[in-house]
Amino acid sequence: MGEAALSLFATGAALDMVLAMDLSLTDEQEHLVAAFSSLLAKESSTDRVRAAEPGGFDDALWRSLTEVGIVAMAVTEDQGGWGASMVDLALVAEQLGRAMAPAPAIEAQVAAGLLSSIGGRASRDLLHDALSGDRIVTLAVRPADAGVATLVPAGTIADVVLVLAGDRLLAVSMKGTKRRLIQNLGAMPLADVQVGPDSIELSAGPAARAGYESAIDRWLTLTSSALVGIASKAHELTCSYARDRHAWGVPIGTFQAVAHPLADSATAIDGARLLSLKAAWSADRDSPRHRELSAMAFAYAAESARQATYQGVHFHGGYGFMLEYDVQLYYRRARAWARVWGEPRAAFLRAARARYNQEGGI
């Protein structure tokens, strides 16, 4: 199946879901979105995002997020968290994307969720430290190859990295561990991490692989929502510019060559949001389609964010290439955030494997 057909397949799935789920937010979810939107407007302004480059980490923002329970959200109450649903986490992730938050919230949430599902003393101790904010625990979203986990999110700032090495899930302490900073377009704290012999085994065998793959499903779901946030904010900036910028005495947004692509992008972003929420909704219900939907949501959100931010740079003209304008910040992150795991095509292949019960990841 060609990529165009796959994109139509994803779009159709997003539209079909309207009949299957209620997308209206509860009062609690409205308050949740408003609270994080307000916090991020204050703590993750574009000035703060720029100041965090190139390292991609704002310690003050991270402290603020941990104080309001950004990691504890992802863990059940009986394990010390406050048991937010995946839909709740997806709503917050979209706000993180809109603010381009330079903090490893999604990776820390997914790592905490994985730790809470494993059991055992080592996992409990790590989870306690993660929830208290004593240590940043992240997840290597690519299995280790030849003893190295590549492009680890938050790899330059994490205290512990959870890595799948063969059929073993390991906790790799960053104290004394070799890690190589990876310069990247999205100014993320990425690193290649060496898996040392003193790493702690948390799980092994089929259980380790299953737990890891489930964590990847959650990471794809939440990252898709973050990409929707990037796309929607970039689209808003572009529409605002198209209204304000005049040529031949009229706003450039009145020209069909501008208005029609922006309308197409608005439709695509809405579809990506629907599909991302469907993936989160399916996780909350332990749906057998969750793996398929999470991969589809990631692929379609990545494609939609790429297109929306491309239009943003294009319709800003020369301004789109100037560092003083915010649209280029979104353009770079729309591409870089997704590439940490893989291209949209890899996600579509993961969805196909899940649909037809074939083994294997990317």
C-alpha positions as YAML, in Angstrom:
chain: A
units: angstrom
residues:
- id: 1
  name: MET
  ca: [0.00, 0.00, 0.00]
- id: 2
  name: GLY
  ca: [1.39, 3.42, -0.99]
- id: 3
  name: GLU
  ca: [1.94, 6.22, 1.52]
- id: 4
  name: ALA
  ca: [-0.90, 8.28, 0.04]
- id: 5
  name: ALA
  ca: [-3.28, 5.37, 0.56]
- id: 6
  name: LEU
  ca: [-1.99, 4.86, 4.08]
- id: 7
  name: SER
  ca: [-2.62, 8.53, 4.85]
- id: 8
  name: LEU
  ca: [-6.18, 8.21, 3.56]
- id: 9
  name: PHE
  ca: [-6.56, 5.07, 5.66]
- id: 10
  name: ALA
  ca: [-5.49, 7.02, 8.76]
- id: 11
  name: THR
  ca: [-7.77, 9.93, 7.90]
- id: 12
  name: GLY
  ca: [-10.71, 7.60, 7.40]
- id: 13
  name: ALA
  ca: [-10.04, 5.96, 10.76]
- id: 14
  name: ALA
  ca: [-10.02, 9.38, 12.40]
- id: 15
  name: LEU
  ca: [-13.36, 10.32, 10.84]
- id: 16
  name: ASP
  ca: [-14.97, 6.96, 11.64]
- id: 17
  name: MET
  ca: [-14.19, 7.32, 15.34]
- id: 18
  name: VAL
  ca: [-16.60, 10.23, 15.76]
- id: 19
  name: LEU
  ca: [-19.39, 7.66, 15.80]
- id: 20
  name: ALA
  ca: [-17.58, 5.50, 18.37]
- id: 21
  name: MET
  ca: [-16.54, 7.87, 21.14]
- id: 22
  name: ASP
  ca: [-17.55, 11.05, 22.92]
- id: 23
  name: LEU
  ca: [-14.83, 13.66, 22.43]
- id: 24
  name: SER
  ca: [-16.33, 16.32, 24.67]
- id: 25
  name: LEU
  ca: [-14.14, 17.12, 27.67]
- id: 26
  name: THR
  ca: [-15.32, 16.66, 31.22]
- id: 27
  name: ASP
  ca: [-15.19, 19.60, 33.62]
- id: 28
  name: GLU
  ca: [-12.10, 18.09, 35.20]
- id: 29
  name: GLN
  ca: [-10.38, 17.80, 31.82]
- id: 30
  name: GLU
  ca: [-11.27, 21.39, 30.96]
- id: 31
  name: HIS
  ca: [-9.63, 22.50, 34.21]
- id: 32
  name: LEU
  ca: [-6.63, 20.25, 33.52]
- id: 33
  name: VAL
  ca: [-6.05, 21.78, 30.08]
- id: 34
  name: ALA
  ca: [-6.52, 25.31, 31.43]
- id: 35
  name: ALA
  ca: [-4.11, 24.71, 34.31]
- id: 36
  name: PHE
  ca: [-1.30, 23.38, 32.12]
- id: 37
  name: SER
  ca: [-1.94, 25.97, 29.43]
- id: 38
  name: SER
  ca: [-1.57, 28.71, 32.04]
- id: 39
  name: LEU
  ca: [1.54, 27.18, 33.60]
- id: 40
  name: LEU
  ca: [3.24, 26.70, 30.22]
- id: 41
  name: ALA
  ca: [2.36, 30.21, 29.05]
- id: 42
  name: LYS
  ca: [4.32, 31.47, 32.04]
- id: 43
  name: GLU
  ca: [7.12, 28.92, 32.25]
- id: 44
  name: SER
  ca: [7.64, 27.96, 28.58]
- id: 45
  name: SER
  ca: [7.40, 31.20, 26.64]
- id: 46
  name: THR
  ca: [9.20, 31.36, 23.30]
- id: 47
  name: ASP
  ca: [11.89, 33.43, 25.02]
- id: 48
  name: ARG
  ca: [12.44, 30.61, 27.51]
- id: 49
  name: VAL
  ca: [12.41, 28.03, 24.69]
- id: 50
  name: ARG
  ca: [15.10, 29.99, 22.87]
- id: 51
  name: ALA
  ca: [17.14, 30.39, 26.05]
- id: 52
  name: ALA
  ca: [17.07, 26.60, 26.54]
- id: 53
  name: GLU
  ca: [18.69, 25.99, 23.14]
- id: 54
  name: PRO
  ca: [20.78, 24.17, 22.12]
- id: 55
  name: GLY
  ca: [20.66, 21.86, 25.14]
- id: 56
  name: GLY
  ca: [16.87, 21.68, 25.11]
- id: 57
  name: PHE
  ca: [16.30, 21.58, 28.88]
- id: 58
  name: ASP
  ca: [14.89, 24.25, 31.18]
- id: 59
  name: ASP
  ca: [15.53, 23.16, 34.77]
- id: 60
  name: ALA
  ca: [13.14, 25.74, 36.24]
- id: 61
  name: LEU
  ca: [10.35, 24.53, 33.95]
- id: 62
  name: TRP
  ca: [11.04, 20.92, 34.89]
- id: 63
  name: ARG
  ca: [10.84, 21.77, 38.60]
- id: 64
  name: SER
  ca: [7.52, 23.52, 38.04]
- id: 65
  name: LEU
  ca: [6.15, 20.54, 36.13]
- id: 66
  name: THR
  ca: [7.26, 18.01, 38.74]
- id: 67
  name: GLU
  ca: [5.75, 20.13, 41.50]
- id: 68
  name: VAL
  ca: [2.33, 19.92, 39.86]
- id: 69
  name: GLY
  ca: [2.69, 16.17, 39.36]
- id: 70
  name: ILE
  ca: [3.56, 15.79, 35.69]
- id: 71
  name: VAL
  ca: [5.18, 12.38, 36.33]
- id: 72
  name: ALA
  ca: [2.78, 11.26, 39.07]
- id: 73
  name: MET
  ca: [-0.09, 11.70, 36.62]
- id: 74
  name: ALA
  ca: [1.01, 8.61, 34.73]
- id: 75
  name: VAL
  ca: [1.02, 6.26, 37.72]
- id: 76
  name: THR
  ca: [-1.92, 4.71, 39.53]
- id: 77
  name: GLU
  ca: [-2.89, 5.90, 42.99]
- id: 78
  name: ASP
  ca: [-1.94, 2.60, 44.64]
- id: 79
  name: GLN
  ca: [1.63, 3.14, 43.37]
- id: 80
  name: GLY
  ca: [1.96, 6.70, 44.60]
- id: 81
  name: GLY
  ca: [0.57, 8.59, 41.61]
- id: 82
  name: TRP
  ca: [-2.81, 10.13, 40.90]
- id: 83
  name: GLY
  ca: [-4.05, 7.85, 38.17]
- id: 84
  name: ALA
  ca: [-4.72, 10.10, 35.22]
- id: 85
  name: SER
  ca: [-6.17, 8.43, 32.13]
- id: 86
  name: MET
  ca: [-4.28, 8.27, 28.84]
- id: 87
  name: VAL
  ca: [-6.76, 10.78, 27.44]
- id: 88
  name: ASP
  ca: [-5.80, 13.15, 30.27]
- id: 89
  name: LEU
  ca: [-2.12, 12.65, 29.47]
- id: 90
  name: ALA
  ca: [-2.78, 13.22, 25.76]
- id: 91
  name: LEU
  ca: [-4.55, 16.51, 26.49]
- id: 92
  name: VAL
  ca: [-1.56, 17.66, 28.53]
- id: 93
  name: ALA
  ca: [0.86, 16.47, 25.83]
- id: 94
  name: GLU
  ca: [-0.88, 18.67, 23.28]
- id: 95
  name: GLN
  ca: [-0.30, 21.68, 25.53]
- id: 96
  name: LEU
  ca: [3.36, 20.67, 25.89]
- id: 97
  name: GLY
  ca: [3.64, 20.63, 22.09]
- id: 98
  name: ARG
  ca: [1.97, 24.02, 21.71]
- id: 99
  name: ALA
  ca: [4.50, 25.46, 24.15]
- id: 100
  name: MET
  ca: [7.45, 23.45, 22.73]
- id: 101
  name: ALA
  ca: [8.22, 22.70, 26.37]
- id: 102
  name: PRO
  ca: [11.96, 22.02, 26.85]
- id: 103
  name: ALA
  ca: [11.40, 19.32, 29.48]
- id: 104
  name: PRO
  ca: [11.26, 15.50, 29.23]
- id: 105
  name: ALA
  ca: [7.66, 15.16, 30.42]
- id: 106
  name: ILE
  ca: [6.44, 12.49, 28.00]
- id: 107
  name: GLU
  ca: [9.53, 10.30, 28.35]
- id: 108
  name: ALA
  ca: [9.39, 10.55, 32.15]
- id: 109
  name: GLN
  ca: [5.68, 9.68, 32.20]
- id: 110
  name: VAL
  ca: [6.16, 6.66, 29.97]
- id: 111
  name: ALA
  ca: [9.18, 5.47, 31.95]
- id: 112
  name: ALA
  ca: [7.25, 5.80, 35.22]
- id: 113
  name: GLY
  ca: [4.33, 3.89, 33.77]
- id: 114
  name: LEU
  ca: [6.66, 1.11, 32.65]
- id: 115
  name: LEU
  ca: [8.31, 0.91, 36.07]
- id: 116
  name: SER
  ca: [4.92, 0.71, 37.77]
- id: 117
  name: SER
  ca: [3.98, -2.29, 35.60]
- id: 118
  name: ILE
  ca: [7.11, -4.33, 36.29]
- id: 119
  name: GLY
  ca: [7.21, -4.92, 40.02]
- id: 120
  name: GLY
  ca: [10.26, -5.83, 42.05]
- id: 121
  name: ARG
  ca: [12.38, -3.86, 44.51]
- id: 122
  name: ALA
  ca: [14.60, -2.15, 41.93]
- id: 123
  name: SER
  ca: [11.63, -0.92, 39.92]
- id: 124
  name: ARG
  ca: [9.82, 0.33, 43.02]
- id: 125
  name: ASP
  ca: [12.87, 2.25, 44.20]
- id: 126
  name: LEU
  ca: [13.36, 3.86, 40.79]
- id: 127
  name: LEU
  ca: [9.68, 4.73, 40.60]
- id: 128
  name: HIS
  ca: [9.81, 6.35, 44.01]
- id: 129
  name: ASP
  ca: [12.77, 8.49, 42.96]
- id: 130
  name: ALA
  ca: [11.07, 9.45, 39.70]
- id: 131
  name: LEU
  ca: [7.85, 10.49, 41.43]
- id: 132
  name: SER
  ca: [9.67, 12.47, 44.09]
- id: 133
  name: GLY
  ca: [11.75, 14.30, 41.51]
- id: 134
  name: ASP
  ca: [15.01, 13.00, 42.97]
- id: 135
  name: ARG
  ca: [15.99, 11.43, 39.66]
- id: 136
  name: ILE
  ca: [15.00, 11.91, 36.03]
- id: 137
  name: VAL
  ca: [14.19, 8.51, 34.56]
- id: 138
  name: THR
  ca: [13.72, 8.29, 30.80]
- id: 139
  name: LEU
  ca: [13.08, 5.61, 28.18]
- id: 140
  name: ALA
  ca: [15.31, 4.66, 25.26]
- id: 141
  name: VAL
  ca: [12.71, 4.43, 22.48]
- id: 142
  name: ARG
  ca: [15.08, 2.40, 20.30]
- id: 143
  name: PRO
  ca: [16.36, -0.98, 21.59]
- id: 144
  name: ALA
  ca: [20.08, -1.16, 22.19]
- id: 145
  name: ASP
  ca: [22.20, -2.28, 19.25]
- id: 146
  name: ALA
  ca: [25.70, -3.60, 19.93]
- id: 147
  name: GLY
  ca: [25.48, -2.28, 23.47]
- id: 148
  name: VAL
  ca: [24.44, 1.26, 22.52]
- id: 149
  name: ALA
  ca: [20.99, 2.85, 22.81]
- id: 150
  name: THR
  ca: [20.80, 5.59, 20.21]
- id: 151
  name: LEU
  ca: [18.92, 8.90, 20.19]
- id: 152
  name: VAL
  ca: [17.77, 8.51, 23.79]
- id: 153
  name: PRO
  ca: [15.26, 11.26, 24.69]
- id: 154
  name: ALA
  ca: [16.59, 13.28, 27.64]
- id: 155
  name: GLY
  ca: [19.74, 11.20, 27.38]
- id: 156
  name: THR
  ca: [22.00, 14.15, 28.23]
- id: 157
  name: ILE
  ca: [20.14, 15.08, 31.43]
- id: 158
  name: ALA
  ca: [18.64, 11.82, 32.71]
- id: 159
  name: ASP
  ca: [19.90, 10.06, 35.81]
- id: 160
  name: VAL
  ca: [18.62, 6.65, 34.68]
- id: 161
  name: VAL
  ca: [17.69, 5.29, 31.25]
- id: 162
  name: LEU
  ca: [15.42, 2.28, 30.75]
- id: 163
  name: VAL
  ca: [16.82, 0.25, 27.84]
- id: 164
  name: LEU
  ca: [15.72, -2.90, 26.09]
- id: 165
  name: ALA
  ca: [18.86, -4.94, 25.30]
- id: 166
  name: GLY
  ca: [17.96, -8.20, 23.59]
- id: 167
  name: ASP
  ca: [15.30, -9.75, 25.80]
- id: 168
  name: ARG
  ca: [16.36, -7.85, 28.94]
- id: 169
  name: LEU
  ca: [14.91, -4.59, 30.22]
- id: 170
  name: LEU
  ca: [17.72, -2.74, 31.98]
- id: 171
  name: ALA
  ca: [18.03, 0.33, 34.17]
- id: 172
  name: VAL
  ca: [21.22, 2.10, 33.10]
- id: 173
  name: SER
  ca: [22.58, 4.59, 35.61]
- id: 174
  name: MET
  ca: [24.17, 7.61, 33.99]
- id: 175
  name: LYS
  ca: [26.82, 7.93, 36.70]
- id: 176
  name: GLY
  ca: [30.04, 7.07, 34.96]
- id: 177
  name: THR
  ca: [28.22, 5.85, 31.85]
- id: 178
  name: LYS
  ca: [29.46, 6.93, 28.44]
- id: 179
  name: ARG
  ca: [26.98, 9.05, 26.54]
- id: 180
  name: ARG
  ca: [27.46, 11.06, 23.39]
- id: 181
  name: LEU
  ca: [25.55, 14.29, 22.88]
- id: 182
  name: ILE
  ca: [23.65, 14.36, 19.59]
- id: 183
  name: GLN
  ca: [23.25, 17.79, 18.02]
- id: 184
  name: ASN
  ca: [19.84, 17.97, 16.43]
- id: 185
  name: LEU
  ca: [17.42, 20.23, 14.60]
- id: 186
  name: GLY
  ca: [14.91, 20.28, 17.45]
- id: 187
  name: ALA
  ca: [17.38, 21.32, 20.16]
- id: 188
  name: MET
  ca: [16.51, 18.22, 22.21]
- id: 189
  name: PRO
  ca: [18.74, 16.73, 24.93]
- id: 190
  name: LEU
  ca: [19.46, 13.59, 22.91]
- id: 191
  name: ALA
  ca: [22.36, 11.23, 23.52]
- id: 192
  name: ASP
  ca: [23.65, 7.83, 22.48]
- id: 193
  name: VAL
  ca: [24.03, 5.82, 25.70]
- id: 194
  name: GLN
  ca: [26.45, 2.97, 26.32]
- id: 195
  name: VAL
  ca: [24.85, 0.04, 28.14]
- id: 196
  name: GLY
  ca: [27.39, -0.92, 30.79]
- id: 197
  name: PRO
  ca: [27.86, -4.26, 32.60]
- id: 198
  name: ASP
  ca: [26.67, -2.74, 35.90]
- id: 199
  name: SER
  ca: [23.19, -2.04, 34.54]
- id: 200
  name: ILE
  ca: [20.36, -3.41, 36.68]
- id: 201
  name: GLU
  ca: [18.05, -5.99, 35.13]
- id: 202
  name: LEU
  ca: [14.41, -5.12, 35.78]
- id: 203
  name: SER
  ca: [12.76, -7.78, 33.64]
- id: 204
  name: ALA
  ca: [13.69, -10.45, 31.13]
- id: 205
  name: GLY
  ca: [12.21, -12.66, 28.45]
- id: 206
  name: PRO
  ca: [8.80, -12.18, 26.80]
- id: 207
  name: ALA
  ca: [7.57, -10.06, 29.72]
- id: 208
  name: ALA
  ca: [10.40, -7.57, 29.18]
- id: 209
  name: ARG
  ca: [9.69, -7.29, 25.47]
- id: 210
  name: ALA
  ca: [5.92, -6.98, 25.99]
- id: 211
  name: GLY
  ca: [6.33, -4.30, 28.65]
- id: 212
  name: TYR
  ca: [8.73, -2.35, 26.47]
- id: 213
  name: GLU
  ca: [6.50, -2.50, 23.39]
- id: 214
  name: SER
  ca: [3.53, -1.32, 25.45]
- id: 215
  name: ALA
  ca: [5.64, 1.60, 26.67]
- id: 216
  name: ILE
  ca: [6.48, 2.46, 23.04]
- id: 217
  name: ASP
  ca: [2.75, 2.43, 22.26]
- id: 218
  name: ARG
  ca: [2.19, 5.00, 25.02]
- id: 219
  name: TRP
  ca: [5.13, 7.09, 23.85]
- id: 220
  name: LEU
  ca: [3.81, 7.13, 20.28]
- id: 221
  name: THR
  ca: [0.34, 8.08, 21.50]
- id: 222
  name: LEU
  ca: [1.52, 10.99, 23.64]
- id: 223
  name: THR
  ca: [4.07, 12.20, 21.11]
- id: 224
  name: SER
  ca: [1.35, 12.26, 18.46]
- id: 225
  name: SER
  ca: [-0.64, 14.61, 20.71]
- id: 226
  name: ALA
  ca: [2.44, 16.79, 21.22]
- id: 227
  name: LEU
  ca: [2.90, 16.96, 17.44]
- id: 228
  name: VAL
  ca: [-0.74, 18.01, 17.12]
- id: 229
  name: GLY
  ca: [0.03, 20.81, 19.56]
- id: 230
  name: ILE
  ca: [3.01, 21.92, 17.47]
- id: 231
  name: ALA
  ca: [0.93, 21.84, 14.29]
- id: 232
  name: SER
  ca: [-2.05, 23.69, 15.72]
- id: 233
  name: LYS
  ca: [0.02, 26.50, 17.22]
- id: 234
  name: ALA
  ca: [2.09, 26.91, 14.03]
- id: 235
  name: HIS
  ca: [-1.14, 27.01, 12.01]
- id: 236
  name: GLU
  ca: [-2.53, 29.71, 14.28]
- id: 237
  name: LEU
  ca: [0.61, 31.80, 13.85]
- id: 238
  name: THR
  ca: [0.42, 31.41, 10.08]
- id: 239
  name: CYS
  ca: [-3.27, 32.32, 9.87]
- id: 240
  name: SER
  ca: [-2.65, 35.39, 12.01]
- id: 241
  name: TYR
  ca: [0.19, 36.46, 9.74]
- id: 242
  name: ALA
  ca: [-1.93, 35.83, 6.63]
- id: 243
  name: ARG
  ca: [-4.59, 38.16, 8.02]
- id: 244
  name: ASP
  ca: [-2.13, 40.91, 8.95]
- id: 245
  name: ARG
  ca: [0.21, 40.78, 5.96]
- id: 246
  name: HIS
  ca: [-1.09, 42.78, 2.97]
- id: 247
  name: ALA
  ca: [-0.16, 42.61, -0.72]
- id: 248
  name: TRP
  ca: [-1.81, 44.70, -3.43]
- id: 249
  name: GLY
  ca: [-3.98, 46.26, -0.76]
- id: 250
  name: VAL
  ca: [-5.54, 43.05, 0.62]
- id: 251
  name: PRO
  ca: [-4.55, 40.43, 3.22]
- id: 252
  name: ILE
  ca: [-2.54, 37.60, 1.67]
- id: 253
  name: GLY
  ca: [-4.96, 35.17, 3.31]
- id: 254
  name: THR
  ca: [-7.58, 36.17, 0.75]
- id: 255
  name: PHE
  ca: [-5.50, 34.64, -2.05]
- id: 256
  name: GLN
  ca: [-6.55, 31.11, -2.96]
- id: 257
  name: ALA
  ca: [-2.93, 29.94, -3.09]
- id: 258
  name: VAL
  ca: [-2.71, 30.77, 0.63]
- id: 259
  name: ALA
  ca: [-6.26, 30.19, 1.86]
- id: 260
  name: HIS
  ca: [-6.78, 26.72, 0.36]
- id: 261
  name: PRO
  ca: [-3.60, 25.11, 1.76]
- id: 262
  name: LEU
  ca: [-4.35, 26.62, 5.18]
- id: 263
  name: ALA
  ca: [-7.87, 25.16, 5.05]
- id: 264
  name: ASP
  ca: [-6.46, 21.76, 4.08]
- id: 265
  name: SER
  ca: [-4.01, 21.95, 6.96]
- id: 266
  name: ALA
  ca: [-6.76, 22.82, 9.45]
- id: 267
  name: THR
  ca: [-8.64, 19.72, 8.36]
- id: 268
  name: ALA
  ca: [-5.55, 17.54, 8.66]
- id: 269
  name: ILE
  ca: [-4.78, 18.85, 12.15]
- id: 270
  name: ASP
  ca: [-8.33, 18.13, 13.30]
- id: 271
  name: GLY
  ca: [-8.02, 14.60, 11.89]
- id: 272
  name: ALA
  ca: [-4.69, 14.09, 13.65]
- id: 273
  name: ARG
  ca: [-6.19, 15.29, 16.94]
- id: 274
  name: LEU
  ca: [-9.12, 12.90, 16.58]
- id: 275
  name: LEU
  ca: [-6.84, 9.98, 15.81]
- id: 276
  name: SER
  ca: [-4.50, 10.80, 18.71]
- id: 277
  name: LEU
  ca: [-7.40, 10.97, 21.14]
- id: 278
  name: LYS
  ca: [-8.75, 7.72, 19.73]
- id: 279
  name: ALA
  ca: [-5.41, 6.06, 20.41]
- id: 280
  name: ALA
  ca: [-5.41, 7.37, 23.99]
- id: 281
  name: TRP
  ca: [-9.04, 6.34, 24.45]
- id: 282
  name: SER
  ca: [-8.24, 2.82, 23.22]
- id: 283
  name: ALA
  ca: [-5.40, 2.55, 25.74]
- id: 284
  name: ASP
  ca: [-7.74, 3.43, 28.61]
- id: 285
  name: ARG
  ca: [-10.02, 0.59, 27.52]
- id: 286
  name: ASP
  ca: [-7.24, -1.97, 26.90]
- id: 287
  name: SER
  ca: [-8.40, -2.23, 23.31]
- id: 288
  name: PRO
  ca: [-6.59, -4.81, 21.17]
- id: 289
  name: ARG
  ca: [-6.34, -2.06, 18.53]
- id: 290
  name: HIS
  ca: [-4.26, 0.26, 20.72]
- id: 291
  name: ARG
  ca: [-0.92, -0.64, 19.11]
- id: 292
  name: GLU
  ca: [-2.32, -0.12, 15.65]
- id: 293
  name: LEU
  ca: [-4.00, 3.17, 16.56]
- id: 294
  name: SER
  ca: [-1.00, 4.57, 18.42]
- id: 295
  name: ALA
  ca: [1.23, 4.00, 15.40]
- id: 296
  name: MET
  ca: [-1.32, 5.44, 12.99]
- id: 297
  name: ALA
  ca: [-1.82, 8.50, 15.20]
- id: 298
  name: PHE
  ca: [1.92, 9.11, 15.38]
- id: 299
  name: ALA
  ca: [2.39, 8.77, 11.63]
- id: 300
  name: TYR
  ca: [-0.50, 11.02, 10.69]
- id: 301
  name: ALA
  ca: [0.29, 13.64, 13.32]
- id: 302
  name: ALA
  ca: [3.92, 13.76, 12.17]
- id: 303
  name: GLU
  ca: [2.87, 14.25, 8.56]
- id: 304
  name: SER
  ca: [0.30, 16.90, 9.50]
- id: 305
  name: ALA
  ca: [2.79, 18.79, 11.67]
- id: 306
  name: ARG
  ca: [5.40, 18.74, 8.92]
- id: 307
  name: GLN
  ca: [2.95, 20.17, 6.42]
- id: 308
  name: ALA
  ca: [1.51, 22.81, 8.76]
- id: 309
  name: THR
  ca: [4.93, 24.09, 9.76]
- id: 310
  name: TYR
  ca: [6.17, 24.02, 6.16]
- id: 311
  name: GLN
  ca: [3.26, 26.24, 5.21]
- id: 312
  name: GLY
  ca: [4.08, 28.48, 8.15]
- id: 313
  name: VAL
  ca: [7.62, 29.09, 6.94]
- id: 314
  name: HIS
  ca: [6.53, 29.34, 3.29]
- id: 315
  name: PHE
  ca: [3.72, 31.86, 3.83]
- id: 316
  name: HIS
  ca: [5.86, 34.00, 6.14]
- id: 317
  name: GLY
  ca: [8.13, 34.49, 3.14]
- id: 318
  name: GLY
  ca: [11.62, 35.65, 4.04]
- id: 319
  name: TYR
  ca: [10.54, 36.18, 7.63]
- id: 320
  name: GLY
  ca: [9.99, 32.45, 7.97]
- id: 321
  name: PHE
  ca: [13.74, 31.87, 7.76]
- id: 322
  name: MET
  ca: [14.64, 34.52, 10.35]
- id: 323
  name: LEU
  ca: [15.45, 33.32, 13.84]
- id: 324
  name: GLU
  ca: [13.53, 36.27, 15.30]
- id: 325
  name: TYR
  ca: [10.23, 34.75, 14.12]
- id: 326
  name: ASP
  ca: [8.68, 31.95, 16.15]
- id: 327
  name: VAL
  ca: [7.44, 29.84, 13.25]
- id: 328
  name: GLN
  ca: [10.89, 28.40, 12.57]
- id: 329
  name: LEU
  ca: [10.96, 27.03, 16.14]
- id: 330
  name: TYR
  ca: [7.89, 24.93, 15.36]
- id: 331
  name: TYR
  ca: [9.19, 23.96, 11.92]
- id: 332
  name: ARG
  ca: [12.33, 22.43, 13.40]
- id: 333
  name: ARG
  ca: [10.59, 20.59, 16.21]
- id: 334
  name: ALA
  ca: [7.87, 19.15, 14.00]
- id: 335
  name: ARG
  ca: [10.57, 17.21, 12.18]
- id: 336
  name: ALA
  ca: [12.94, 16.45, 15.02]
- id: 337
  name: TRP
  ca: [10.49, 15.23, 17.68]
- id: 338
  name: ALA
  ca: [9.17, 12.50, 15.43]
- id: 339
  name: ARG
  ca: [12.57, 11.35, 14.15]
- id: 340
  name: VAL
  ca: [13.65, 10.31, 17.65]
- id: 341
  name: TRP
  ca: [11.71, 7.09, 17.07]
- id: 342
  name: GLY
  ca: [11.35, 6.91, 13.31]
- id: 343
  name: GLU
  ca: [9.74, 8.17, 10.14]
- id: 344
  name: PRO
  ca: [5.94, 8.07, 9.60]
- id: 345
  name: ARG
  ca: [6.45, 5.17, 7.17]
- id: 346
  name: ALA
  ca: [7.93, 3.08, 10.00]
- id: 347
  name: ALA
  ca: [4.87, 3.82, 12.11]
- id: 348
  name: PHE
  ca: [2.51, 2.84, 9.31]
- id: 349
  name: LEU
  ca: [4.40, -0.46, 9.02]
- id: 350
  name: ARG
  ca: [4.05, -0.96, 12.78]
- id: 351
  name: ALA
  ca: [0.31, -0.36, 12.45]
- id: 352
  name: ALA
  ca: [0.09, -2.88, 9.60]
- id: 353
  name: ARG
  ca: [1.95, -5.50, 11.63]
- id: 354
  name: ALA
  ca: [-0.40, -4.94, 14.55]
- id: 355
  name: ARG
  ca: [-3.45, -5.19, 12.29]
- id: 356
  name: TYR
  ca: [-2.32, -8.44, 10.71]
- id: 357
  name: ASN
  ca: [-0.75, -9.95, 13.86]
- id: 358
  name: GLN
  ca: [2.80, -9.97, 12.59]
- id: 359
  name: GLU
  ca: [5.75, -9.92, 14.96]
- id: 360
  name: GLY
  ca: [8.37, -7.19, 15.04]
- id: 361
  name: GLY
  ca: [8.80, -3.49, 15.62]
- id: 362
  name: ILE
  ca: [10.42, -0.97, 13.33]
...
